[in-house]
Amino acid sequence: MFAFLSGIGLWQSLERNNNIERFYIKRIQRVVIPYLLISAAFNLYFYIGIHRNLAQFVADLCCVSFWQEGRGAWYVAWIIPVYLIYPLYAKIAHKHSWISLIMVAFIMLVISMKGIPTRFQSVAGATVAFFIGDFFAKYIKEDKIWCLLAMGSLIFMAPIYLAGILRNQTTYVFFFAAVGISLCAIFTVALKYIPNTLKRFLQRVGEVSLECYLVNIYLITVSRHLFSEQMSSGLGAIIYLMIAILGIIVSLLIGKIRKRVN
């Protein structure tokens, strides 16, 4: 879902203002700095305070550990290279939006022919969703209704995949992307009918979605270390729920601090 929205957001960002320097500054302020602050706090506790391992601390903080071992904030490890490359890609793709669909087809073809390590399946799905978002961005800006219908129809991938039909790595990657994209369409429609109070709350949470993601994955990691037995029992569901609630609260506080600093 976030990858699809990132594809739309980056397209619209450069469409409004093609100042590349400003583009990178905004990405650093919005993603890199919050990631470093939250990740450093966790990694200091986990790898320096508990495991006394400076090498792992540096590897996790720099996202190297994800590409080597599949450990850490995979979304950040993926999105930062995307930010670096996107302005160059946009110079071509903004004039020929169909190139993004060619990229999707190419990724799916490579996966079907060669396969990828399991830890990269989420990255592959996110990349597919990102390119689809980049393709749709122009038409979403123009309020083309067929975009919403096309996005929502992808939810029908869910029963097909879950039923075990054509279940393999290629369909998993597309399923990962398709469900996220369809949920974006469903939420877009649902937001029109929910109370304004709830809508404002969801908007505030959406503004700190990256912080929510980071706080949650790090709290889960710590909880698995401290409560390894309980996490696999019935108590684990309660712990996960508490982490989700705490993650939202902490993220909203971080968001308030960030606004005051800015």
Secondary structure as the mmCIF struct_conf table of DSSP 4:
data_model
#
loop_
_struct_conf.conf_type_id
_struct_conf.id
_struct_conf.beg_label_comp_id
_struct_conf.beg_label_asym_id
_struct_conf.beg_label_seq_id
_struct_conf.end_label_comp_id
_struct_conf.end_label_asym_id
_struct_conf.end_label_seq_id
HELX_RH_AL_P HELX_RH_AL_P1 PHE A 2 ARG A 16
HELX_RH_AL_P HELX_RH_AL_P2 ILE A 20 ARG A 27
HELX_RH_PI_P HELX_RH_PI_P1 ILE A 28 VAL A 32
HELX_RH_AL_P HELX_RH_AL_P3 ILE A 33 ASN A 43
HELX_RH_PI_P HELX_RH_PI_P2 LEU A 44 ILE A 50
BEND BEND1 HIS A 51 HIS A 51
HELX_RH_AL_P HELX_RH_AL_P4 LEU A 54 LEU A 61
TURN_TY1_P TURN_TY1_P1 CYS A 62 CYS A 63
HELX_RH_AL_P HELX_RH_AL_P5 VAL A 64 GLU A 69
BEND BEND2 GLY A 70 GLY A 70
BEND BEND3 GLY A 72 GLY A 72
HELX_RH_AL_P HELX_RH_AL_P6 TRP A 74 ALA A 93
TURN_TY1_P TURN_TY1_P2 HIS A 94 LYS A 95
TURN_TY1_P TURN_TY1_P3 SER A 97 SER A 97
HELX_RH_AL_P HELX_RH_AL_P7 TRP A 98 LYS A 114
HELX_RH_3T_P HELX_RH_3T_P1 THR A 118 PHE A 120
HELX_RH_AL_P HELX_RH_AL_P8 GLN A 121 LYS A 141
TURN_TY1_P TURN_TY1_P4 GLU A 142 ASP A 143
HELX_RH_AL_P HELX_RH_AL_P9 ILE A 145 SER A 153
HELX_RH_3T_P HELX_RH_3T_P2 LEU A 154 PHE A 156
HELX_RH_AL_P HELX_RH_AL_P10 MET A 157 LEU A 162
TURN_TY1_P TURN_TY1_P5 ALA A 163 LEU A 166
BEND BEND4 ASN A 168 ASN A 168
HELX_RH_AL_P HELX_RH_AL_P11 GLN A 169 ALA A 190
TURN_TY1_P TURN_TY1_P6 LEU A 191 TYR A 193
BEND BEND5 ILE A 194 ILE A 194
HELX_RH_AL_P HELX_RH_AL_P12 ASN A 196 GLU A 207
TURN_TY1_P TURN_TY1_P7 VAL A 208 VAL A 208
HELX_RH_AL_P HELX_RH_AL_P13 SER A 209 LEU A 226
BEND BEND6 PHE A 227 PHE A 227
HELX_RH_AL_P HELX_RH_AL_P14 SER A 228 MET A 231
TURN_TY1_P TURN_TY1_P8 SER A 232 SER A 232
BEND BEND7 SER A 233 SER A 233
TURN_TY1_P TURN_TY1_P9 GLY A 234 GLY A 234
HELX_RH_AL_P HELX_RH_AL_P15 LEU A 235 VAL A 261
#
